[in-house]
Amino acid sequence: MSCVIKSISPCFETLKAVDGALFHLAFHQARFDKTRQELYGATHKITLAEHLNPPKEGTFRVRVDYAEAIQKIEYIPYNERHIHTFTLVEAKIDYAYKYGNREVLNAHLHEESDDVIFTCNGKLQDTSIANIALLIDGEWKTPLHPLLKGTTRERLLASGALKAESLERKSLQKAEKFAIMNALIGFKIIKNVCIKD
């Protein structure tokens, strides 16, 4: 007899929709299924496509709050944030699932930078909103152990466009280019990036 320990915090999935079309739904469905099973012990299938109906005009952030069942769906007009400056923050954070409660991440944000880059034992992980990638020796590399396995990261790893490797703070000095990625921004190279200790 197995005992399922259920999370007390709901999770959420964020998808991009443009003119009614949902992007990369299969990768979101896979993470949604995995999270529902592992955190909440859910055994019945929920097909996201059957519940989502984004507006037919415009670009939207589709937010699905859920635990064992879907709790809420929101369609939020999307305006891209311009991010150029980052502060490196050393912290041990458990965010393996996309929890709705993001206090553990937000507590480390700095007013003097647009976002932070988390490290753990000197190893690079993620920003507060995105996975990262470094162009080193002509190859795009992403941290082997991110805070969260984002859907864009998973998609680019599967296609071979990205390689997962153990990356340290000093890897930033070797990098020819720096990029962030998530479901809404896709894969975005940050020009004139500024990373502070």
HELIX and SHEET records of a PDB file:
HELIX    1   1 LEU A   25  TYR A   40  1                                  16    
HELIX    2   2 LEU A   48  GLU A   50  5                                   3    
HELIX    3   3 GLU A  103  ASN A  106  1                                   4    
HELIX    4   4 THR A  151  SER A  159  1                                   9    
HELIX    5   5 SER A  171  LYS A  174  1                                   4    
SHEET    1   A 4 ALA A  21  LEU A  22  0                                        
SHEET    2   A 4 CYS A  11  VAL A  18 -1                                        
SHEET    3   A 4 THR A  59  TYR A  66 -1                                        
SHEET    4   A 4 ILE A  70  PRO A  77 -1                                        
SHEET    1   B 4 LYS A 123  THR A 127  0                                        
SHEET    2   B 4 ASP A 115  CYS A 120 -1                                        
SHEET    3   B 4 THR A  85  GLU A  90  1                                        
SHEET    4   B 4 CYS A 194  LYS A 196  1                                        
SHEET    1   C 5 LYS A 163  GLU A 165  0                                        
SHEET    2   C 5 GLU A 139  PRO A 143  1                                        
SHEET    3   C 5 ASN A 131  ILE A 136 -1                                        
SHEET    4   C 5 LYS A 177  ASN A 182 -1                                        
SHEET    5   C 5 GLY A 186  ILE A 189 -1                                        
END                                                                             
